[in-house]
Amino acid sequence: MLDDKLIILDDFNPAAIMKKIAERMKQRRLVLNYTQVLLSKKSGVSLGSLKRFENNYKISLEHLLQLALVLNALDEFHNLFPLSNYTSIDDIIDIKSKKKRKRASNV
């Protein structure tokens, strides 16, 4: 039996996360009975980029989103980097009243 306090280091390892994402994408592709060639054509992602992702887990964000769109997995990306949960109206007012950061000018 696993201890509830067990920390899985893969959850904090970017390489392991990329591998898991690539493996899940490939499984979804296979479940939909898509070949690499078909997914490449449907998504507009080159076959080489798709193969590189499945084999080496490397892909641009744009191409990953294109694949996710074709594989009906785009909704998951909307949950990345969620905004803070507000607990009261005062929290919202505090955020609104804070000045937004400005870029320094190159003078």
NORURQUI-V840206 format. One record per helix or strand. SS is the DSSP state (~ for helix, > for strand). FROM is the first residue (numbers start at 1). LEN is the number of residues. Records with the same first field share a line. If there is no record, write none. Layout:
SS->FROM-LEN, FROM-LEN
This chain:
~->9-4, 14-18, 36-8, 47-10, 61-10, 74-6, 89-9
